[in-house]
Amino acid sequence: MRPKAVREARSAQLLLFNGTIIAPDRALEHSVTVRNGAIDGYGATAKDHDGPMLDLRGGVVRAGYIDLHCHGGGGAGVYSGDEDDVATTAETHLRRGTTSMLASLTAAPTSALRAAAEAVARSVASRRAPNIVGVHFEGPYLSRKRPGAQPPDGLRDVEEGELEELIAACAGLPVSMTIAPELPGAIAAIRRFAHRVRFFIGHTDATAAEFDVAVDAGAHGVTHLFNAMPPFHHREPGPVARALLDPRVRSEIILDGHHMDDDAVRVALAVAGPRRLMLVTDAMAAAGMTDGDYSLPGLRATVEDGAAYVSGTSTLAGSTLTMDRAVQRLIELGSTPHEVSEMASGNAAELMGWTDRGSLRIGARADFVVTDAVGKVRSVFLAGEPI
């Protein structure tokens, strides 16, 4: 069945058959039906179906990937304030299976952050970025001791009035924020805004005790586990240990082969388990592009052999990762199909409170990715339509 025929069949019940469907509750089905952009049922056969059909040819149907941390791709960055750049980033990642993503903005002056958030909101409203569903502020309230690739002159202490402005600039879109809880005013801001913002602990020099206070206040995510935070030490285990051990917390992991050694991934899986880890890309403009030099807010980045660095340094500057490659790496490490779906989709949806996506349960949005057995993308569907 051609994609055009699939589009024309939106109001009819579309049957996808002859594959493996990663259904909820650890089930594996061989067919799934879609109607009006939502999952409609399982188990129908081609013989008994009189509507449009798509032969999966042995493919695997996975819930659409959800990336809560993505700065750019296709040569563009969502932080520029240019709607064309937002649309380019969104399309680059959509074609690789990311059906829902947050547009991640880095530390910058208030006016620049506000302009970037407004451009994202306009792009979403115009449907130019149909897979962007919210905004992630990775800064400006980050530790000056753990800036990573954040521009140092963009970092500052928490200002609640500014935070109100930034939330307003997002025009009602979901908002998340990475914050260093040890900064003056951070805990008070988490307490005040936790019902409106999903707070992630990151770019932090916090102690374990400061981490715990932040979680008690309402922060329940951790930005790129192991990175831009004190390393684990047996006498001062710090935020790494608390992130792995606290059952209230879910942590981002970047499986690009540069941010985490494979053994670090195995430790995280063994201690936290797949229900508390979330695949993210932390992608910058070079995702989907070739090696070379790229611009970041206030900095330059050089990409060598697929790894992005702040130019002239050994500091990682985000990644060139896409979610399909992260999924492939997780499969290589031995995760089960349902564990992969949890870490690529379901856990992020639960953390953000999105009940309409994140798994292929009946009634959920029909956002899904058709892959081969090792995770290579064959096709992507957004609300039941092929892209």
C-alpha positions in Angstrom: 0.0 0.0 0.0 1.4 3.4 -1.0 1.7 6.3 1.5 -0.9 8.3 -0.5 -3.4 5.5 0.0 -2.6 5.5 3.7 -3.3 9.2 4.0 -6.6 8.9 2.1 -7.7 6.2 4.6 -7.5 8.4 7.7 -11.3 8.1 8.5 -11.3 4.3 7.7 -9.7 1.7 9.8 -6.1 1.1 8.7 -4.6 -2.4 9.3 -0.9 -2.8 9.7 -0.1 -6.5 9.6 2.7 -9.1 9.2 5.0 -7.5 11.8 5.8 -7.3 15.5 3.9 -4.7 17.5 5.4 -3.6 20.8 2.1 -3.4 22.7 1.7 -2.3 26.3 1.8 -4.8 29.2 4.8 -6.7 27.7 2.6 -8.0 24.9 3.8 -8.7 21.4 1.1 -8.5 18.7 1.3 -9.2 15.0 -1.1 -6.5 13.7 -2.5 -3.2 14.8 -5.4 -1.1 13.6 -5.5 2.7 13.4 -8.6 5.0 13.0 -8.8 8.8 13.1 -5.2 9.2 14.2 -5.4 6.8 17.2 -4.6 3.2 18.0 -7.9 1.3 17.6 -7.1 -2.4 18.3 -4.9 -5.4 17.9 -5.1 -8.9 16.4 -7.1 -8.3 13.2 -6.1 -10.4 10.1 -5.7 -9.3 6.5 -8.2 -12.0 5.5 -11.0 -10.5 7.6 -10.2 -6.8 7.0 -12.1 -4.9 4.3 -10.3 -1.5 4.7 -6.9 -0.2 3.8 -3.9 -2.3 4.8 -0.2 -2.0 5.0 2.1 -5.0 5.0 4.9 -4.5 7.5 7.0 -7.2 5.9 8.3 -8.4 9.2 9.0 -4.9 10.6 8.7 -3.9 14.2 6.2 -1.2 15.2 7.4 0.9 18.2 5.8 3.9 19.9 7.1 7.1 18.4 10.2 8.3 20.1 10.1 11.1 22.6 13.2 13.3 23.0 13.0 15.7 26.0 16.4 17.3 25.2 17.2 18.4 21.6 18.8 21.7 20.5 19.1 21.3 16.8 19.7 19.2 13.7 20.0 19.4 9.9 22.4 22.3 10.3 20.0 24.4 12.3 19.3 25.2 16.0 16.0 25.9 17.7 17.7 28.6 19.8 18.2 31.0 16.9 14.8 32.7 17.0 14.2 31.8 13.4 11.1 29.7 12.6 12.9 28.1 9.6 15.6 26.8 11.9 12.9 25.3 14.2 11.2 23.6 11.3 14.4 22.2 9.9 15.3 20.8 13.3 11.9 19.3 13.8 11.9 17.6 10.3 15.4 16.2 10.8 14.4 14.4 13.9 10.9 13.4 12.8 12.3 11.5 9.8 14.4 9.5 12.3 11.5 8.6 14.5 11.1 11.4 17.0 7.4 12.1 17.0 7.4 14.3 20.1 10.3 16.5 21.3 11.1 19.5 23.4 13.0 22.3 21.8 16.0 22.9 24.0 17.3 26.4 24.5 20.6 27.2 26.1 21.7 30.0 28.5 21.4 33.4 27.0 20.1 36.9 27.8 16.4 37.1 28.7 15.5 38.8 25.4 17.2 36.1 23.3 15.6 33.3 25.3 12.2 34.9 25.0 12.6 35.4 21.2 13.7 31.8 20.8 10.7 30.5 22.8 8.3 32.7 20.9 9.7 31.4 17.6 9.2 27.8 18.7 5.6 28.6 19.8 4.8 30.1 16.4 6.3 27.2 14.6 4.2 24.8 16.6 1.0 26.8 16.1 1.6 27.0 12.3 2.2 23.2 12.2 5.7 23.8 10.7 7.1 21.8 13.5 4.4 19.2 14.2 6.6 17.0 16.4 7.7 19.8 18.7 5.4 19.8 21.7 7.1 22.0 24.3 10.2 24.0 25.3 13.1 23.0 27.5 15.3 25.7 29.0 18.7 24.3 29.7 19.7 27.3 31.6 20.2 30.1 32.5 20.1 28.9 36.2 23.1 26.6 36.0 26.3 26.1 38.0 29.3 28.2 36.9 31.5 25.3 38.0 29.7 22.9 35.7 28.8 24.9 32.6 29.7 22.3 30.0 29.1 23.9 26.6 26.9 26.7 28.0 28.1 30.2 27.4 29.6 31.4 30.7 28.2 34.9 30.4 24.7 33.5 30.1 24.7 31.8 33.5 23.1 33.5 36.4 21.2 33.0 39.7 17.5 32.3 39.7 15.2 35.2 39.0 11.5 34.3 39.5 10.3 37.3 37.5 12.4 36.3 34.5 11.1 32.7 34.8 7.6 34.0 34.6 8.5 35.8 31.4 10.0 32.7 29.9 7.0 30.6 30.7 4.7 33.2 29.1 6.9 33.3 25.9 6.1 29.6 25.4 2.4 30.5 24.8 0.9 27.6 26.7 3.3 24.9 25.5 4.6 22.4 28.1 7.8 23.7 29.8 10.8 22.0 31.4 13.9 23.5 32.9 17.3 22.3 33.9 18.3 23.9 37.1 21.2 23.7 39.6 19.5 23.4 43.0 22.4 24.8 45.0 22.0 28.3 43.4 20.4 31.0 45.5 16.6 30.9 45.0 16.6 27.6 43.2 14.6 25.6 45.8 12.1 28.4 46.2 11.6 28.5 42.5 11.1 24.8 42.2 8.5 24.9 44.9 6.7 27.8 43.4 6.7 26.7 39.7 6.7 22.9 40.0 3.0 22.7 39.0 3.8 24.6 35.7 7.4 23.5 34.9 9.0 20.1 34.9 12.3 20.7 36.7 15.4 18.6 35.9 18.5 18.7 38.1 21.6 19.3 36.0 24.7 21.4 35.3 25.1 21.2 39.0 27.7 21.0 41.7 25.1 20.0 44.3 25.8 17.6 47.2 23.6 14.6 47.7 21.7 16.5 50.4 21.0 19.5 48.1 19.8 17.0 45.5 17.4 15.5 47.9 16.0 18.9 48.9 15.4 19.7 45.2 13.5 16.4 44.7 11.4 17.0 47.8 10.6 20.5 46.4 9.3 19.0 43.1 12.2 18.3 40.7 11.9 14.8 39.3 14.2 14.7 36.3 18.0 14.6 35.9 19.7 16.1 32.8 22.3 14.0 31.0 23.2 11.7 33.9 27.0 11.6 34.7 27.6 14.7 32.7 28.0 18.3 34.0 27.9 17.1 37.6 30.4 15.8 40.2 31.6 12.3 39.4 30.6 9.5 41.7 33.0 9.1 44.7 32.7 6.4 47.4 32.9 9.0 50.2 30.9 11.7 48.4 28.5 9.9 46.1 26.8 13.2 45.1 24.0 13.6 42.5 25.0 10.6 40.5 24.2 8.2 43.3 21.0 10.0 44.3 19.8 10.0 40.7 20.4 6.2 40.4 18.9 5.4 43.8 15.9 7.7 44.3 12.7 6.0 42.9 11.1 9.4 42.4 13.6 10.5 39.8 14.1 9.7 36.1 17.3 10.4 34.4 18.3 11.3 30.8 21.0 9.2 29.2 22.9 10.0 25.9 23.9 6.9 24.1 26.3 8.4 21.5 29.4 6.5 22.6 30.9 9.8 23.9 28.8 11.0 26.9 28.7 7.6 28.6 30.9 4.5 28.4 29.0 1.3 27.9 29.8 0.1 31.4 28.3 3.3 32.8 25.1 2.6 30.8 25.1 -1.0 32.3 25.5 0.4 35.8 22.6 2.8 35.3 20.4 0.0 34.0 21.4 -2.3 36.8 20.8 0.2 39.6 18.0 2.5 38.3 16.5 0.1 35.9 14.9 0.8 32.5 11.7 2.3 34.1 13.8 5.3 35.4 16.0 6.1 32.4 15.1 8.1 29.3 17.0 8.2 26.0 17.7 11.8 24.8 19.9 13.1 22.0 21.1 16.5 23.4 21.6 17.0 19.6 23.0 20.2 18.2 22.9 21.6 14.7 25.3 18.9 13.3 22.8 16.0 13.9 22.1 14.5 10.5 25.0 16.5 9.0 28.7 15.9 8.3 31.8 16.7 10.4 32.9 20.4 10.5 32.5 23.7 12.3 29.1 24.8 13.7 27.8 27.8 15.7 26.3 27.5 19.2 24.9 30.4 21.2 28.0 32.3 22.3 30.4 29.5 21.2 31.8 27.6 18.3 31.7 23.8 18.0 33.9 21.4 16.0 32.5 18.0 15.0 35.2 15.2 14.5 34.2 11.6 13.8 30.6 12.4 14.9 31.6 13.9 18.3 30.9 17.6 18.9 33.3 19.6 21.0 33.6 23.3 22.0 36.2 24.4 19.4 39.7 24.1 20.7 38.8 22.1 23.8 37.9 18.6 24.9 34.5 19.7 26.3 31.6 18.0 24.6 29.1 20.4 23.0 26.0 18.4 22.9 25.9 15.5 20.4 25.1 14.6 16.8 22.9 11.8 17.9 19.4 11.0 16.7 16.9 8.9 18.5 17.0 6.0 16.0 20.7 5.6 16.6 20.2 5.7 20.4 17.6 2.9 20.1 19.9 0.9 17.9 22.6 1.2 20.6 20.3 0.2 23.3 19.3 -2.9 21.3 23.0 -3.8 20.9 23.4 -3.6 24.6 20.8 -6.3 25.1 17.7 -4.4 26.2 14.4 -6.1 25.5 11.9 -4.6 23.0 9.6 -3.3 25.8 12.6 -1.9 27.8 13.6 0.0 24.6 10.1 1.4 24.3 10.0 2.5 27.9 13.4 4.3 27.6 12.7 5.8 24.1 9.1 6.8 24.7 7.0 5.8 27.7 9.2 7.1 30.6 9.5 10.5 29.1 5.7 10.7 28.5 5.0 9.7 32.1 7.4 12.3 33.5 5.9 15.1 31.4 2.3 13.9 32.2 1.4 13.2 28.6 -1.3 10.5 28.7 -2.0 10.5 25.0 1.3 9.2 23.8 4.4 7.1 24.8 3.0 3.7 24.2 0.8 1.9 21.6 -2.1 1.4 24.0 -5.6 1.5 22.6 -6.8 5.1 22.4 -3.4 6.6 22.3 -2.2 8.8 19.4 -1.0 6.7 16.5 2.5 8.1 16.7 4.8 5.1 15.8 8.0 4.1 14.1 8.4 1.0 11.9 11.9 -0.4 12.1 13.8 -3.5 11.2 14.8 -5.9 14.0 17.9 -3.9 14.9 16.1 -0.5 15.0 16.8 0.9 11.5 13.9 3.2 10.6 11.7 2.1 7.7 8.8 4.6 8.1 7.4 7.0 10.6 3.7 7.7 11.4 2.4 10.9 13.1 -1.2 10.7 14.3 -1.8 7.8 12.0 -0.3 9.4 8.9 3.0 8.5 7.2 5.5 11.4 7.1 
